[in-house]
Amino acid sequence: MTTAAPTPAHVRLANGIAAQFRHRDPATAAEEIAAHLRAFWDPRMRALLVADAEAGRPGLDPLVRAVAELLPPPPPRP
């Protein structure tokens, strides 16, 4: 039997934030969530979220994918 990998904390948190903005216009919600992540999330968490969105990680809320497009790309690995 195969079990799915647990959802990473940054994905759960971002999806939870997106759920709180579901009543808003999607473009406005994405901008406001991106501003929240820039203000309160560690840059490493934002980089993980963007990398997951770029990689097409399953389980990311569509609104979170839109937010990831508004955040800077993760820095290149040395």
N, CA, C and O atoms as a CHARMM CRD file, in Angstrom:
* protein
*
  312
    1    1 MET  N      0.83200  -1.16900   0.00000 PROA 1      0.00000
    2    1 MET  CA     0.00000   0.00000   0.00000 PROA 1      0.00000
    3    1 MET  C      0.88500   1.24300   0.00000 PROA 1      0.00000
    4    1 MET  O      1.83700   1.33800   0.77500 PROA 1      0.00000
    5    2 THR  N      0.56900   2.17900  -0.86200 PROA 2      0.00000
    6    2 THR  CA     1.32000   3.41800  -0.95400 PROA 2      0.00000
    7    2 THR  C      0.58600   4.51400  -0.20100 PROA 2      0.00000
    8    2 THR  O     -0.62300   4.68700  -0.35000 PROA 2      0.00000
    9    3 THR  N      1.32100   5.23900   0.59400 PROA 3      0.00000
   10    3 THR  CA     0.70500   6.36500   1.29000 PROA 3      0.00000
   11    3 THR  C      1.27000   7.65700   0.72600 PROA 3      0.00000
   12    3 THR  O      2.44700   7.73500   0.37300 PROA 3      0.00000
   13    4 ALA  N      0.42400   8.65700   0.64800 PROA 4      0.00000
   14    4 ALA  CA     0.85800   9.94600   0.12900 PROA 4      0.00000
   15    4 ALA  C      1.76100  10.63000   1.14700 PROA 4      0.00000
   16    4 ALA  O      1.61300  10.45900   2.35700 PROA 4      0.00000
   17    5 ALA  N      2.69300  11.40100   0.62600 PROA 5      0.00000
   18    5 ALA  CA     3.56100  12.17400   1.51000 PROA 5      0.00000
   19    5 ALA  C      2.72500  13.23000   2.22300 PROA 5      0.00000
   20    5 ALA  O      1.78000  13.76700   1.64600 PROA 5      0.00000
   21    6 PRO  N      3.06300  13.52500   3.45800 PROA 6      0.00000
   22    6 PRO  CA     2.29600  14.54800   4.16900 PROA 6      0.00000
   23    6 PRO  C      2.45200  15.91000   3.49100 PROA 6      0.00000
   24    6 PRO  O      3.48100  16.20300   2.88300 PROA 6      0.00000
   25    7 THR  N      1.42800  16.71900   3.60500 PROA 7      0.00000
   26    7 THR  CA     1.46100  18.05600   3.02500 PROA 7      0.00000
   27    7 THR  C      2.40300  18.92800   3.85200 PROA 7      0.00000
   28    7 THR  O      2.26800  19.00200   5.07300 PROA 7      0.00000
   29    8 PRO  N      3.35700  19.58900   3.19100 PROA 8      0.00000
   30    8 PRO  CA     4.28500  20.44300   3.94300 PROA 8      0.00000
   31    8 PRO  C      3.55300  21.59100   4.64500 PROA 8      0.00000
   32    8 PRO  O      2.49100  22.03200   4.20700 PROA 8      0.00000
   33    9 ALA  N      4.14000  22.05400   5.72700 PROA 9      0.00000
   34    9 ALA  CA     3.51200  23.11300   6.52700 PROA 9      0.00000
   35    9 ALA  C      3.25800  24.37200   5.71400 PROA 9      0.00000
   36    9 ALA  O      2.20000  24.98600   5.85000 PROA 9      0.00000
   37   10 HSD  N      4.21400  24.77400   4.86700 PROA 10     0.00000
   38   10 HSD  CA     4.01900  26.01600   4.11400 PROA 10     0.00000
   39   10 HSD  C      2.84300  25.90900   3.14700 PROA 10     0.00000
   40   10 HSD  O      2.17500  26.90700   2.87600 PROA 10     0.00000
   41   11 VAL  N      2.58400  24.71800   2.62700 PROA 11     0.00000
   42   11 VAL  CA     1.43700  24.51900   1.73500 PROA 11     0.00000
   43   11 VAL  C      0.14200  24.57200   2.54100 PROA 11     0.00000
   44   11 VAL  O     -0.81900  25.22400   2.13300 PROA 11     0.00000
   45   12 ARG  N      0.11600  23.89000   3.68000 PROA 12     0.00000
   46   12 ARG  CA    -1.08600  23.93700   4.53300 PROA 12     0.00000
   47   12 ARG  C     -1.39800  25.36700   4.96100 PROA 12     0.00000
   48   12 ARG  O     -2.54900  25.80000   4.91400 PROA 12     0.00000
   49   13 LEU  N     -0.36500  26.09600   5.37800 PROA 13     0.00000
   50   13 LEU  CA    -0.56900  27.47500   5.82100 PROA 13     0.00000
   51   13 LEU  C     -1.07800  28.35800   4.68400 PROA 13     0.00000
   52   13 LEU  O     -2.02800  29.11900   4.86700 PROA 13     0.00000
   53   14 ALA  N     -0.45500  28.26000   3.52100 PROA 14     0.00000
   54   14 ALA  CA    -0.87100  29.08600   2.38400 PROA 14     0.00000
   55   14 ALA  C     -2.29400  28.75100   1.96100 PROA 14     0.00000
   56   14 ALA  O     -3.08400  29.65000   1.67100 PROA 14     0.00000
   57   15 ASN  N     -2.62700  27.46600   1.92500 PROA 15     0.00000
   58   15 ASN  CA    -3.99500  27.07200   1.57300 PROA 15     0.00000
   59   15 ASN  C     -4.99300  27.60000   2.59900 PROA 15     0.00000
   60   15 ASN  O     -6.10000  28.00200   2.23900 PROA 15     0.00000
   61   16 GLY  N     -4.60700  27.60100   3.87100 PROA 16     0.00000
   62   16 GLY  CA    -5.47800  28.12600   4.91800 PROA 16     0.00000
   63   16 GLY  C     -5.70600  29.62100   4.77400 PROA 16     0.00000
   64   16 GLY  O     -6.81900  30.11100   4.97000 PROA 16     0.00000
   65   17 ILE  N     -4.65100  30.34200   4.43100 PROA 17     0.00000
   66   17 ILE  CA    -4.79500  31.78200   4.20200 PROA 17     0.00000
   67   17 ILE  C     -5.70200  32.02000   3.00200 PROA 17     0.00000
   68   17 ILE  O     -6.57000  32.89100   3.04300 PROA 17     0.00000
   69   18 ALA  N     -5.50700  31.25400   1.93700 PROA 18     0.00000
   70   18 ALA  CA    -6.34800  31.40900   0.74400 PROA 18     0.00000
   71   18 ALA  C     -7.81700  31.17100   1.07300 PROA 18     0.00000
   72   18 ALA  O     -8.68900  31.85600   0.54000 PROA 18     0.00000
   73   19 ALA  N     -8.09500  30.21800   1.93700 PROA 19     0.00000
   74   19 ALA  CA    -9.48500  29.93400   2.31400 PROA 19     0.00000
   75   19 ALA  C    -10.13500  31.14200   2.97800 PROA 19     0.00000
   76   19 ALA  O    -11.33900  31.35500   2.83300 PROA 19     0.00000
   77   20 GLN  N     -9.35200  31.93300   3.70300 PROA 20     0.00000
   78   20 GLN  CA    -9.89000  33.12100   4.37000 PROA 20     0.00000
   79   20 GLN  C    -10.20300  34.25000   3.38600 PROA 20     0.00000
   80   20 GLN  O    -10.93100  35.18400   3.72000 PROA 20     0.00000
   81   21 PHE  N     -9.65800  34.16400   2.18600 PROA 21     0.00000
   82   21 PHE  CA    -9.86300  35.20500   1.17900 PROA 21     0.00000
   83   21 PHE  C    -10.79500  34.75600   0.05700 PROA 21     0.00000
   84   21 PHE  O    -10.95700  35.46200  -0.93800 PROA 21     0.00000
   85   22 ARG  N    -11.40200  33.59200   0.21500 PROA 22     0.00000
   86   22 ARG  CA   -12.22800  33.00800  -0.84300 PROA 22     0.00000
   87   22 ARG  C    -13.37800  33.93200  -1.26200 PROA 22     0.00000
   88   22 ARG  O    -13.81200  33.88700  -2.41400 PROA 22     0.00000
   89   23 HSD  N    -13.87200  34.76000  -0.35200 PROA 23     0.00000
   90   23 HSD  CA   -15.00700  35.63800  -0.64200 PROA 23     0.00000
   91   23 HSD  C    -14.60600  36.86600  -1.45900 PROA 23     0.00000
   92   23 HSD  O    -15.47400  37.60300  -1.92600 PROA 23     0.00000
   93   24 ARG  N    -13.31400  37.09300  -1.63600 PROA 24     0.00000
   94   24 ARG  CA   -12.82900  38.27500  -2.34300 PROA 24     0.00000
   95   24 ARG  C    -12.65300  37.97800  -3.82200 PROA 24     0.00000
   96   24 ARG  O    -12.59100  36.82200  -4.24000 PROA 24     0.00000
   97   25 ASP  N    -12.57600  39.04200  -4.59900 PROA 25     0.00000
   98   25 ASP  CA   -12.22100  38.92100  -6.00900 PROA 25     0.00000
   99   25 ASP  C    -10.85600  38.22600  -6.08200 PROA 25     0.00000
  100   25 ASP  O     -9.94400  38.60300  -5.34500 PROA 25     0.00000
  101   26 PRO  N    -10.69200  37.22100  -6.95300 PROA 26     0.00000
  102   26 PRO  CA    -9.43200  36.45600  -6.96500 PROA 26     0.00000
  103   26 PRO  C     -8.17600  37.30500  -7.17400 PROA 26     0.00000
  104   26 PRO  O     -7.15800  37.06200  -6.52600 PROA 26     0.00000
  105   27 ALA  N     -8.23200  38.28700  -8.06100 PROA 27     0.00000
  106   27 ALA  CA    -7.03800  39.10600  -8.30300 PROA 27     0.00000
  107   27 ALA  C     -6.68700  39.93300  -7.07100 PROA 27     0.00000
  108   27 ALA  O     -5.51800  40.03900  -6.69900 PROA 27     0.00000
  109   28 THR  N     -7.69700  40.51400  -6.44300 PROA 28     0.00000
  110   28 THR  CA    -7.47700  41.30000  -5.22700 PROA 28     0.00000
  111   28 THR  C     -6.97800  40.40200  -4.10300 PROA 28     0.00000
  112   28 THR  O     -6.04900  40.75800  -3.37800 PROA 28     0.00000
  113   29 ALA  N     -7.59400  39.24700  -3.96600 PROA 29     0.00000
  114   29 ALA  CA    -7.18800  38.30400  -2.92300 PROA 29     0.00000
  115   29 ALA  C     -5.73400  37.89200  -3.11000 PROA 29     0.00000
  116   29 ALA  O     -4.97400  37.84400  -2.14200 PROA 29     0.00000
  117   30 ALA  N     -5.33800  37.59300  -4.34500 PROA 30     0.00000
  118   30 ALA  CA    -3.95800  37.17700  -4.60700 PROA 30     0.00000
  119   30 ALA  C     -2.98000  38.28200  -4.21100 PROA 30     0.00000
  120   30 ALA  O     -1.94900  38.00500  -3.59900 PROA 30     0.00000
  121   31 GLU  N     -3.29500  39.52400  -4.55400 PROA 31     0.00000
  122   31 GLU  CA    -2.42400  40.65000  -4.18900 PROA 31     0.00000
  123   31 GLU  C     -2.31100  40.79200  -2.67200 PROA 31     0.00000
  124   31 GLU  O     -1.22000  40.99900  -2.14000 PROA 31     0.00000
  125   32 GLU  N     -3.44200  40.67900  -1.98200 PROA 32     0.00000
  126   32 GLU  CA    -3.43900  40.84500  -0.52400 PROA 32     0.00000
  127   32 GLU  C     -2.70900  39.69600   0.17600 PROA 32     0.00000
  128   32 GLU  O     -2.00000  39.91200   1.15900 PROA 32     0.00000
  129   33 ILE  N     -2.88600  38.49300  -0.32900 PROA 33     0.00000
  130   33 ILE  CA    -2.17800  37.35000   0.26000 PROA 33     0.00000
  131   33 ILE  C     -0.68000  37.48300   0.00900 PROA 33     0.00000
  132   33 ILE  O      0.12300  37.22700   0.90500 PROA 33     0.00000
  133   34 ALA  N     -0.30100  37.88000  -1.20300 PROA 34     0.00000
  134   34 ALA  CA     1.12200  38.07100  -1.50700 PROA 34     0.00000
  135   34 ALA  C      1.72700  39.12100  -0.57800 PROA 34     0.00000
  136   34 ALA  O      2.84700  38.94900  -0.09600 PROA 34     0.00000
  137   35 ALA  N      0.99400  40.20700  -0.32600 PROA 35     0.00000
  138   35 ALA  CA     1.48400  41.24300   0.59200 PROA 35     0.00000
  139   35 ALA  C      1.65600  40.67000   1.99900 PROA 35     0.00000
  140   35 ALA  O      2.63300  40.97500   2.68300 PROA 35     0.00000
  141   36 HSD  N      0.71300  39.84900   2.42400 PROA 36     0.00000
  142   36 HSD  CA     0.80700  39.21300   3.74100 PROA 36     0.00000
  143   36 HSD  C      2.04500  38.31300   3.81300 PROA 36     0.00000
  144   36 HSD  O      2.78600  38.35300   4.79500 PROA 36     0.00000
  145   37 LEU  N      2.26400  37.51300   2.78800 PROA 37     0.00000
  146   37 LEU  CA     3.40900  36.60500   2.80400 PROA 37     0.00000
  147   37 LEU  C      4.72100  37.37900   2.79100 PROA 37     0.00000
  148   37 LEU  O      5.67700  36.99400   3.46300 PROA 37     0.00000
  149   38 ARG  N      4.77200  38.48100   2.01900 PROA 38     0.00000
  150   38 ARG  CA     5.98600  39.30100   2.00500 PROA 38     0.00000
  151   38 ARG  C      6.25800  39.90500   3.38800 PROA 38     0.00000
  152   38 ARG  O      7.41000  40.02400   3.80600 PROA 38     0.00000
  153   39 ALA  N      5.19300  40.28200   4.08700 PROA 39     0.00000
  154   39 ALA  CA     5.34300  40.94800   5.38400 PROA 39     0.00000
  155   39 ALA  C      5.66100  39.98000   6.52400 PROA 39     0.00000
  156   39 ALA  O      6.41400  40.31800   7.43800 PROA 39     0.00000
  157   40 PHE  N      5.08700  38.77600   6.46900 PROA 40     0.00000
  158   40 PHE  CA     5.13500  37.91100   7.64900 PROA 40     0.00000
  159   40 PHE  C      5.83900  36.57100   7.46300 PROA 40     0.00000
  160   40 PHE  O      6.17800  35.92300   8.45400 PROA 40     0.00000
  161   41 TRP  N      6.06300  36.14400   6.24900 PROA 41     0.00000
  162   41 TRP  CA     6.69800  34.84500   6.03800 PROA 41     0.00000
  163   41 TRP  C      8.19300  35.01400   5.83400 PROA 41     0.00000
  164   41 TRP  O      8.65400  35.98200   5.23000 PROA 41     0.00000
  165   42 ASP  N      8.92700  34.06300   6.34600 PROA 42     0.00000
  166   42 ASP  CA    10.35900  34.00500   6.11700 PROA 42     0.00000
  167   42 ASP  C     10.60300  33.83700   4.61100 PROA 42     0.00000
  168   42 ASP  O      9.86600  33.10700   3.94700 PROA 42     0.00000
  169   43 PRO  N     11.62700  34.50400   4.06900 PROA 43     0.00000
  170   43 PRO  CA    11.90700  34.36900   2.63300 PROA 43     0.00000
  171   43 PRO  C     12.09400  32.91900   2.17800 PROA 43     0.00000
  172   43 PRO  O     11.77100  32.57800   1.04000 PROA 43     0.00000
  173   44 ARG  N     12.61100  32.07100   3.06100 PROA 44     0.00000
  174   44 ARG  CA    12.79400  30.66000   2.68300 PROA 44     0.00000
  175   44 ARG  C     11.45700  29.96400   2.48400 PROA 44     0.00000
  176   44 ARG  O     11.32100  29.11900   1.60000 PROA 44     0.00000
  177   45 MET  N     10.46100  30.31900   3.31000 PROA 45     0.00000
  178   45 MET  CA     9.12400  29.72700   3.14300 PROA 45     0.00000
  179   45 MET  C      8.49500  30.20300   1.83500 PROA 45     0.00000
  180   45 MET  O      7.87200  29.42100   1.11600 PROA 45     0.00000
  181   46 ARG  N      8.66200  31.48900   1.53400 PROA 46     0.00000
  182   46 ARG  CA     8.12800  32.00900   0.26800 PROA 46     0.00000
  183   46 ARG  C      8.80100  31.31700  -0.91200 PROA 46     0.00000
  184   46 ARG  O      8.14300  30.97200  -1.89300 PROA 46     0.00000
  185   47 ALA  N     10.10600  31.11500  -0.81600 PROA 47     0.00000
  186   47 ALA  CA    10.83400  30.44800  -1.89800 PROA 47     0.00000
  187   47 ALA  C     10.34200  29.01300  -2.08700 PROA 47     0.00000
  188   47 ALA  O     10.20300  28.55000  -3.21900 PROA 47     0.00000
  189   48 LEU  N     10.07800  28.31100  -0.98800 PROA 48     0.00000
  190   48 LEU  CA     9.54200  26.94900  -1.09100 PROA 48     0.00000
  191   48 LEU  C      8.18300  26.95100  -1.78100 PROA 48     0.00000
  192   48 LEU  O      7.90200  26.09900  -2.62300 PROA 48     0.00000
  193   49 LEU  N      7.34200  27.91900  -1.41500 PROA 49     0.00000
  194   49 LEU  CA     6.00900  27.99900  -2.00200 PROA 49     0.00000
  195   49 LEU  C      6.09000  28.26200  -3.50100 PROA 49     0.00000
  196   49 LEU  O      5.39200  27.61900  -4.28500 PROA 49     0.00000
  197   50 VAL  N      6.93700  29.20200  -3.89700 PROA 50     0.00000
  198   50 VAL  CA     7.09400  29.51200  -5.32200 PROA 50     0.00000
  199   50 VAL  C      7.64100  28.29700  -6.06600 PROA 50     0.00000
  200   50 VAL  O      7.15700  27.96500  -7.14800 PROA 50     0.00000
  201   51 ALA  N      8.63200  27.64200  -5.50200 PROA 51     0.00000
  202   51 ALA  CA     9.21100  26.45700  -6.15000 PROA 51     0.00000
  203   51 ALA  C      8.16500  25.35900  -6.30200 PROA 51     0.00000
  204   51 ALA  O      8.10600  24.69900  -7.33900 PROA 51     0.00000
  205   52 ASP  N      7.34400  25.15900  -5.28100 PROA 52     0.00000
  206   52 ASP  CA     6.29200  24.14500  -5.36400 PROA 52     0.00000
  207   52 ASP  C      5.27100  24.50100  -6.43900 PROA 52     0.00000
  208   52 ASP  O      4.82200  23.62800  -7.18100 PROA 52     0.00000
  209   53 ALA  N      4.90600  25.76700  -6.52400 PROA 53     0.00000
  210   53 ALA  CA     3.94900  26.19100  -7.55000 PROA 53     0.00000
  211   53 ALA  C      4.54000  25.98600  -8.94100 PROA 53     0.00000
  212   53 ALA  O      3.85900  25.50000  -9.84400 PROA 53     0.00000
  213   54 GLU  N      5.80100  26.35500  -9.11200 PROA 54     0.00000
  214   54 GLU  CA     6.46100  26.18100 -10.41100 PROA 54     0.00000
  215   54 GLU  C      6.57500  24.70800 -10.78300 PROA 54     0.00000
  216   54 GLU  O      6.51100  24.35800 -11.96200 PROA 54     0.00000
  217   55 ALA  N      6.74300  23.84900  -9.79200 PROA 55     0.00000
  218   55 ALA  CA     6.87800  22.40900 -10.04200 PROA 55     0.00000
  219   55 ALA  C      5.52700  21.72100 -10.21400 PROA 55     0.00000
  220   55 ALA  O      5.46800  20.53800 -10.55000 PROA 55     0.00000
  221   56 GLY  N      4.43400  22.46700  -9.98100 PROA 56     0.00000
  222   56 GLY  CA     3.10500  21.87400 -10.13600 PROA 56     0.00000
  223   56 GLY  C      2.71500  20.95700  -8.99700 PROA 56     0.00000
  224   56 GLY  O      1.98800  19.98400  -9.20100 PROA 56     0.00000
  225   57 ARG  N      3.19200  21.25700  -7.79200 PROA 57     0.00000
  226   57 ARG  CA     2.87000  20.41100  -6.63000 PROA 57     0.00000
  227   57 ARG  C      1.37000  20.23700  -6.50900 PROA 57     0.00000
  228   57 ARG  O      0.62700  21.21900  -6.51500 PROA 57     0.00000
  229   58 PRO  N      0.91300  18.98700  -6.39900 PROA 58     0.00000
  230   58 PRO  CA    -0.51300  18.76000  -6.15800 PROA 58     0.00000
  231   58 PRO  C     -0.89900  19.26700  -4.76900 PROA 58     0.00000
  232   58 PRO  O     -0.08100  19.28300  -3.85000 PROA 58     0.00000
  233   59 GLY  N     -2.14000  19.67500  -4.63600 PROA 59     0.00000
  234   59 GLY  CA    -2.64700  20.11100  -3.34500 PROA 59     0.00000
  235   59 GLY  C     -2.56400  21.59700  -3.10000 PROA 59     0.00000
  236   59 GLY  O     -3.07600  22.08600  -2.09300 PROA 59     0.00000
  237   60 LEU  N     -1.92000  22.33800  -4.01200 PROA 60     0.00000
  238   60 LEU  CA    -1.87700  23.79000  -3.85000 PROA 60     0.00000
  239   60 LEU  C     -3.19400  24.38600  -4.33800 PROA 60     0.00000
  240   60 LEU  O     -3.64100  24.09400  -5.44700 PROA 60     0.00000
  241   61 ASP  N     -3.79800  25.20500  -3.52100 PROA 61     0.00000
  242   61 ASP  CA    -5.02200  25.91100  -3.88400 PROA 61     0.00000
  243   61 ASP  C     -4.74400  26.76600  -5.13000 PROA 61     0.00000
  244   61 ASP  O     -3.67200  27.36300  -5.23000 PROA 61     0.00000
  245   62 PRO  N     -5.68500  26.83500  -6.07700 PROA 62     0.00000
  246   62 PRO  CA    -5.46400  27.66600  -7.26700 PROA 62     0.00000
  247   62 PRO  C     -5.14200  29.12600  -6.92300 PROA 62     0.00000
  248   62 PRO  O     -4.35900  29.76900  -7.62300 PROA 62     0.00000
  249   63 LEU  N     -5.73300  29.64000  -5.86500 PROA 63     0.00000
  250   63 LEU  CA    -5.42800  31.00900  -5.45100 PROA 63     0.00000
  251   63 LEU  C     -3.97900  31.11500  -4.98400 PROA 63     0.00000
  252   63 LEU  O     -3.32500  32.13000  -5.22500 PROA 63     0.00000
  253   64 VAL  N     -3.47900  30.09300  -4.32700 PROA 64     0.00000
  254   64 VAL  CA    -2.07900  30.08400  -3.88900 PROA 64     0.00000
  255   64 VAL  C     -1.15600  30.05300  -5.10200 PROA 64     0.00000
  256   64 VAL  O     -0.09800  30.68100  -5.08700 PROA 64     0.00000
  257   65 ARG  N     -1.53800  29.34000  -6.14000 PROA 65     0.00000
  258   65 ARG  CA    -0.72900  29.33800  -7.37100 PROA 65     0.00000
  259   65 ARG  C     -0.65700  30.74500  -7.95900 PROA 65     0.00000
  260   65 ARG  O      0.39600  31.17300  -8.43200 PROA 65     0.00000
  261   66 ALA  N     -1.78900  31.46700  -7.92700 PROA 66     0.00000
  262   66 ALA  CA    -1.80500  32.84700  -8.42200 PROA 66     0.00000
  263   66 ALA  C     -0.91500  33.73900  -7.55700 PROA 66     0.00000
  264   66 ALA  O     -0.22000  34.61600  -8.07000 PROA 66     0.00000
  265   67 VAL  N     -0.93900  33.51400  -6.26000 PROA 67     0.00000
  266   67 VAL  CA    -0.09100  34.28100  -5.33900 PROA 67     0.00000
  267   67 VAL  C      1.37900  34.03100  -5.66500 PROA 67     0.00000
  268   67 VAL  O      2.17500  34.96900  -5.69000 PROA 67     0.00000
  269   68 ALA  N      1.73800  32.79000  -5.91100 PROA 68     0.00000
  270   68 ALA  CA     3.13500  32.44100  -6.18100 PROA 68     0.00000
  271   68 ALA  C      3.66800  33.18200  -7.40000 PROA 68     0.00000
  272   68 ALA  O      4.85900  33.48600  -7.47100 PROA 68     0.00000
  273   69 GLU  N      2.79100  33.47500  -8.35900 PROA 69     0.00000
  274   69 GLU  CA     3.22200  34.22100  -9.54100 PROA 69     0.00000
  275   69 GLU  C      3.56300  35.67000  -9.20100 PROA 69     0.00000
  276   69 GLU  O      4.28500  36.32800  -9.95000 PROA 69     0.00000
  277   70 LEU  N      3.05300  36.16900  -8.08600 PROA 70     0.00000
  278   70 LEU  CA     3.30900  37.55000  -7.67100 PROA 70     0.00000
  279   70 LEU  C      4.53900  37.68300  -6.78000 PROA 70     0.00000
  280   70 LEU  O      4.98700  38.79300  -6.49300 PROA 70     0.00000
  281   71 LEU  N      5.07700  36.56000  -6.34900 PROA 71     0.00000
  282   71 LEU  CA     6.24600  36.56800  -5.47100 PROA 71     0.00000
  283   71 LEU  C      7.51200  36.39500  -6.30100 PROA 71     0.00000
  284   71 LEU  O      7.46700  35.80900  -7.38200 PROA 71     0.00000
  285   72 PRO  N      8.64100  36.89800  -5.80600 PROA 72     0.00000
  286   72 PRO  CA     9.88300  36.71900  -6.56300 PROA 72     0.00000
  287   72 PRO  C     10.25900  35.24700  -6.65100 PROA 72     0.00000
  288   72 PRO  O      9.95100  34.46500  -5.75100 PROA 72     0.00000
  289   73 PRO  N     10.92500  34.87400  -7.73600 PROA 73     0.00000
  290   73 PRO  CA    11.33700  33.46700  -7.86800 PROA 73     0.00000
  291   73 PRO  C     12.36400  33.11100  -6.79700 PROA 73     0.00000
  292   73 PRO  O     13.06300  33.97900  -6.27500 PROA 73     0.00000
  293   74 PRO  N     12.44100  31.82300  -6.48000 PROA 74     0.00000
  294   74 PRO  CA    13.44800  31.41800  -5.49600 PROA 74     0.00000
  295   74 PRO  C     14.85100  31.67500  -6.03700 PROA 74     0.00000
  296   74 PRO  O     15.07000  31.59400  -7.24600 PROA 74     0.00000
  297   75 PRO  N     15.79800  31.98200  -5.16100 PROA 75     0.00000
  298   75 PRO  CA    17.16400  32.22300  -5.63100 PROA 75     0.00000
  299   75 PRO  C     17.76300  30.94300  -6.20500 PROA 75     0.00000
  300   75 PRO  O     17.41600  29.84200  -5.77700 PROA 75     0.00000
  301   76 PRO  N     18.65900  31.09100  -7.17200 PROA 76     0.00000
  302   76 PRO  CA    19.29200  29.88500  -7.73900 PROA 76     0.00000
  303   76 PRO  C     20.13100  29.17800  -6.69000 PROA 76     0.00000
  304   76 PRO  O     20.72500  29.80000  -5.80900 PROA 76     0.00000
  305   77 ARG  N     20.16100  27.87200  -6.81200 PROA 77     0.00000
  306   77 ARG  CA    20.97200  27.06800  -5.88400 PROA 77     0.00000
  307   77 ARG  C     22.43100  27.13400  -6.32000 PROA 77     0.00000
  308   77 ARG  O     22.72600  27.06900  -7.51300 PROA 77     0.00000
  309   78 PRO  N     23.34700  27.26200  -5.36100 PROA 78     0.00000
  310   78 PRO  CA    24.78400  27.30400  -5.72100 PROA 78     0.00000
  311   78 PRO  C     25.27600  25.97200  -6.21900 PROA 78     0.00000
  312   78 PRO  O     26.45000  25.83600  -6.56100 PROA 78     0.00000
